[in-house]
Amino acid sequence: MAYTTNGKFTLETNKLSIYYGKFRAVKEVTFQIHPQKITALIGPSGCGKSTVLRAFNRMNDLIPVARAEGEILFHGQNLYAPDVDAVQVRRRIGMVFQKANPFPKSIRDNILYGPKINGWKGSKEEEENLVEACLRSAALWDDVKDKLDQSGLGLSGGQQQRLCIARALATQPEVILMDEPCSALDPISTLKIEELMFELRRQYTIVIVTHNMQQAQRASDYTAFFLMDQDRAGQLVEYSPTNDLFTNPKDKRTEDYISGRFG
């Protein structure tokens, strides 16, 4: 699957609607994801944030009744075109979930799992180099360099989440999607994940769903605010640089939400 990199944006949605059976969960969402920036998706529960996030790497395809209308462009190519392989999409657009989910394998095997199932056959030295590089990128190497053969399940919650980030990096994605990656973590672990996001932004484009508006303010460059309409479909209300959205929102509904007057 070949992509061009000539476009201004890494990802773009164009009138994206997502259905679960007859129910429209997301209604005609159009916005752009800037390269090597952190974009936060905020809004009350049920407004379609995670559904949009999962659409970026076609995770919704795994739900039999789900279907998408409109477009999602990755460097100008529609990810939902008939000739696009969803597995290849997920290699280029990685995902970190709300609950840390390391495999019941060693730390080393967690990192190597993705490349190996995608057919990578590195030498022992290349494997060790990849493991170290991914763990360093996830700010976890110093914690686990002497424990690589131990189970990833033995790590703390924050360490497990960083291991999942390292695992996502192993397939060399361009985009990292994060679905509330800090919701189960304590404040110190949350701060470490946010600091890690800033480091990763130098090389990757990051999209994060968060219920924590303070986190969106601290950690993102752009913010998209979603709400449900009268039919309970998620819609994009406002999208702008984060500082603009929180200090000078253009829509009254955005102002009401970030000030705590509803939601």
C-alpha positions in Angstrom: 0.0 0.0 0.0 1.7 3.2 -1.2 1.1 6.6 0.3 2.3 10.0 -0.8 3.4 12.5 1.7 2.7 15.7 -0.3 -0.4 16.8 1.5 -0.5 19.4 4.2 -2.4 17.1 6.6 -1.6 13.6 7.8 -5.3 12.6 8.1 -8.5 14.3 6.9 -12.1 13.3 7.4 -14.6 14.4 4.8 -18.3 14.2 5.9 -17.5 11.1 7.8 -20.6 9.3 9.2 -20.4 6.0 11.1 -23.3 3.6 11.6 -23.9 0.7 13.9 -26.7 -1.0 12.0 -29.4 1.6 11.4 -28.1 3.9 14.2 -25.9 6.8 13.0 -23.3 7.2 15.8 -21.3 10.0 14.1 -22.7 12.5 11.6 -20.8 14.1 8.8 -17.6 15.0 10.6 -15.0 17.0 8.7 -11.6 18.0 10.1 -7.9 17.7 9.6 -5.1 16.1 11.6 -1.8 18.1 11.4 1.5 16.2 11.1 3.7 15.7 14.2 1.2 17.5 16.4 -1.0 16.2 19.3 -4.8 16.4 18.6 -7.2 15.9 21.4 -10.9 14.8 20.9 -13.0 16.0 23.8 -16.7 16.0 24.7 -19.2 14.2 26.9 -19.6 10.4 27.0 -21.4 8.9 24.0 -20.6 11.8 21.6 -18.6 9.7 19.1 -15.0 10.6 20.1 -13.8 7.0 20.4 -15.8 5.9 17.3 -14.0 8.6 15.2 -10.7 7.6 16.7 -11.2 3.9 15.8 -12.3 4.9 12.3 -8.8 6.3 11.7 -7.3 2.8 11.7 -10.4 0.9 10.7 -10.8 -0.8 14.1 -14.6 -0.3 13.6 -14.4 -2.9 10.8 -14.1 -5.5 13.5 -17.7 -4.8 14.6 -19.9 -6.7 12.1 -22.7 -4.1 12.1 -20.5 -1.0 11.8 -20.0 0.8 8.5 -18.6 4.2 7.4 -19.8 6.7 4.9 -17.7 9.7 3.6 -13.9 9.7 3.5 -10.9 9.4 5.7 -7.8 10.5 3.8 -4.3 9.4 4.8 -1.9 11.5 2.8 -4.6 12.0 0.3 -5.6 8.3 -0.1 -9.1 7.2 1.1 -8.5 4.6 3.8 -11.9 3.1 3.0 -11.3 2.6 -0.7 -12.0 -1.0 -1.8 -8.3 -1.8 -2.6 -7.0 -0.7 0.8 -5.9 -3.5 3.2 -7.1 -2.7 6.7 -4.2 -4.7 8.3 -1.8 -2.5 6.4 -3.6 0.6 7.7 -3.2 -0.6 11.3 0.5 -1.0 10.7 0.8 2.6 9.7 -1.7 3.9 12.3 -1.1 2.3 15.7 -3.5 2.2 18.6 -3.1 2.4 22.4 -6.2 1.5 24.4 -7.8 2.9 27.5 -6.9 -0.1 29.6 -3.3 -1.2 29.4 -3.4 -4.6 27.7 0.1 -6.2 27.5 0.1 -9.7 26.2 0.7 -12.5 28.7 4.3 -12.8 27.3 7.7 -11.5 28.2 8.4 -7.8 27.8 10.7 -8.7 24.9 8.0 -10.8 23.1 5.4 -8.0 23.6 7.6 -5.7 21.5 8.5 -8.3 18.9 4.9 -9.6 18.4 3.7 -7.0 15.9 6.7 -7.1 13.6 6.8 -10.9 13.6 3.2 -11.4 12.7 3.7 -9.0 9.9 6.5 -11.2 8.5 9.6 -9.4 9.9 12.5 -11.8 10.3 15.4 -10.0 12.0 18.5 -11.5 13.4 18.9 -11.9 17.2 20.9 -8.7 17.3 18.3 -6.8 15.2 15.6 -8.0 17.5 17.5 -6.8 20.6 18.1 -3.5 18.9 14.4 -3.1 18.1 13.4 -4.0 21.6 15.8 -1.5 23.1 14.9 1.3 20.7 11.1 0.9 21.3 11.5 0.7 25.0 13.8 3.8 25.0 11.2 5.7 22.9 8.5 4.8 25.4 10.8 6.0 28.3 10.7 2.4 29.8 14.2 1.0 29.0 15.8 2.0 32.2 13.0 0.4 34.2 13.0 -2.9 32.5 16.4 -3.5 30.8 17.2 -6.2 33.3 13.7 -7.8 33.1 13.1 -8.4 29.4 12.3 -12.1 29.9 9.8 -11.3 32.7 6.1 -11.0 32.0 4.7 -7.6 31.0 1.8 -8.3 33.3 4.2 -7.9 36.3 4.7 -4.2 35.6 2.9 -1.3 37.3 -0.1 0.2 35.5 1.8 3.1 34.2 4.6 0.9 33.0 2.2 -1.4 31.3 0.7 1.5 29.4 4.2 2.6 28.3 4.9 -1.0 27.3 1.8 -0.9 25.1 3.0 2.3 23.5 6.4 0.7 22.9 4.6 -2.3 21.3 2.7 0.1 19.1 6.0 1.7 18.0 7.5 -1.6 17.0 5.7 -1.7 13.6 7.0 1.7 12.8 3.7 3.6 12.5 3.4 7.2 11.4 0.3 7.9 13.6 -0.4 6.8 17.2 -4.0 6.8 18.3 -4.6 6.9 22.1 -8.1 6.2 23.6 -8.1 7.7 27.1 -4.6 6.2 27.8 -4.4 7.8 31.3 -7.9 7.2 32.6 -6.8 4.3 34.8 -3.6 5.8 36.0 -2.5 7.9 39.0 -1.4 11.5 38.5 2.3 10.7 38.5 1.9 8.0 35.8 -0.4 10.3 33.9 2.3 13.0 33.9 4.8 10.5 32.6 2.5 9.5 29.7 2.0 13.2 28.8 5.7 13.9 28.9 6.2 10.8 26.7 3.6 12.2 24.2 5.6 15.4 23.9 8.7 13.4 23.1 6.9 11.2 20.6 5.5 14.2 18.8 8.9 14.9 17.4 8.5 11.8 15.2 4.8 10.8 15.3 1.4 12.3 14.7 -0.7 11.7 17.8 -4.5 11.7 18.3 -5.8 11.3 21.8 -9.4 10.9 23.2 -9.6 12.3 26.7 -12.4 13.2 29.2 -9.9 15.2 31.1 -10.1 18.8 29.8 -7.0 19.8 31.8 -5.1 17.1 30.0 -6.3 18.3 26.6 -5.1 21.8 27.6 -1.8 20.6 28.8 -0.9 18.0 26.2 -2.5 18.9 22.9 -1.8 21.3 20.0 -5.3 21.1 18.5 -8.6 20.2 20.1 -11.8 18.9 18.5 -15.0 19.3 20.6 -17.9 16.8 19.9 -21.5 16.8 21.1 -24.6 14.6 20.4 -27.3 16.2 18.3 -31.0 15.7 18.9 -30.8 12.2 17.2 -28.0 11.2 19.5 -25.5 11.2 16.7 -22.0 12.6 17.5 -21.1 15.8 15.6 -18.1 18.1 15.5 -19.0 21.4 17.1 -15.6 23.2 17.0 -12.0 22.4 16.0 -9.1 24.8 16.5 -5.7 25.2 18.1 -6.1 24.2 21.7 -5.3 27.5 23.2 -7.8 29.3 21.0 -10.6 26.7 21.8 -10.1 27.0 25.6 -9.5 30.8 25.8 -11.8 32.1 23.0 -14.3 29.4 21.9 -16.4 30.4 18.9 -19.4 28.3 19.7 -21.5 28.9 22.8 -21.9 25.1 23.4 -18.1 24.8 23.5 -17.9 27.6 26.1 -20.6 26.0 28.2 -18.9 22.7 28.1 -15.4 23.8 29.0 -16.7 26.1 31.8 -18.7 23.2 33.3 -22.2 24.6 32.6 -23.2 21.4 31.0 -21.8 17.9 30.1 
